Amino acid sequence: MKEKYSGLDISQFISSILIIFIHSGRMFENDLAQFILKSGLCRIAVPLFLITNGYFYRKMSLSTPNYHPIYVKRQLKTYLLWSVVYLPYGLQMLSNFNIEAKYYPLALIFALMYLGVCYHLWYFPALIFAIWLVEKLKKYLSYKLLVVLALIFYSFGALETYSSYTRGTALGQMFDQYKSIFFTSKNGLFFAFIFILLGFIIHDFQQAKIFKQHILVKLIISIFIYCLEGKVIFNNQGYDKNFIFSLIILVPIIFLLIIQSKFKWNKSWILRSYSKKLFLLHPMFLEIIKMSIENSGVEKFQGFPLFLSTLSSCLACIFIVDKIISNSIFNQRRIKIPNKVN
């Protein structure tokens, strides 16, 4: 990303903070306030990440020959590295299930292919699969047909959010059977597919009138629709609140506003770097802090204290490590510069 996307750098940093909010447990005693923050505002973060990835993947794939394997290799390298880092956590989670030790390798393979060995790492297999799926299908189908197909898959995934409305029906029973095997529908097919596709579409048609005119009006209308759907979900809450249909309208409009913004900040690349590191690091600090506090006698450590301690620890760690690395690189460059001979 270049400097002209300063707004996007800032939004990604904010999105990483919102994801930490999601993972920090209950924030408010009041149910409505809790729902507005974690199931309303925070749910924008991951779709925004996905649309951003879809947009810039499409941009690079059109200018870089054979970009797909390069991109997949880079994402896999990051994913496998952090899967090794979080492997102890994954093994600890496995011990909570009634699984014999001899089946651990199979369980870990399933986790790597689908869930991730830690709760935030599902994003990488979902991202890689969705990118591959859109690339393959757009060779045979128009964008209109792809949107219809993606909506069908997203609608099935949304049975997780709307499970309280389908409970006792054939549709609800079918989803319960699926969930008993795959745990969640938040994956590359049901969730990430449509947002990656939207990233492709925005890139290819960003000069179209629909993406240029009355964006602020569309934002206000989409927020209103999002609030209405939130009320429907709040009244009868399902298994989880990942799938919200109005996100399909709201998040692309937010993304368009950001990339069309003329705001520039030369230092925004720092936030871009921090956002990725925050996303990858925060479960490590969150779980260590929570375990340490709870082992000291606190019954349940969560909410704003856990969020603030996790965020501050992550930022301090990132800052210190970046300083050490930058000083090391600077010193190496100084050593390589030969002294002038008079």
Secondary structure, DSSP 4 states (H G I P E B T S, - for coil): --GGGHHHHHHHHHHHHHHHHHHT----SSHHHHIIIIIIIGGGHHHHHHHHHHHHHHHHHHHSTTHHHHHHHHHHHHHHHHHHHTHHHHHHHHTTS---GGGHHHHHHHIIIII-SSTTTTHHHHHHHHHHHHHHHTTTS-HHHHHHHHHHHHHHHTTTTTHHHHTTSHHHHHHHHHHHHHS-S-SIIIIIHHHHHHHHHHHHHTTSGGGTSSHHHHHHHHHHHHHHHHHHHHHS--S-----TTHHHHHHHHHHHHHH-----TTHHHHHHHHHHHHHHHHHHHHHHHHHHHHTT-S---SHHHHHHHHHHHHHHHHHHHHHHHHHHHHHHHHHSPPPP-
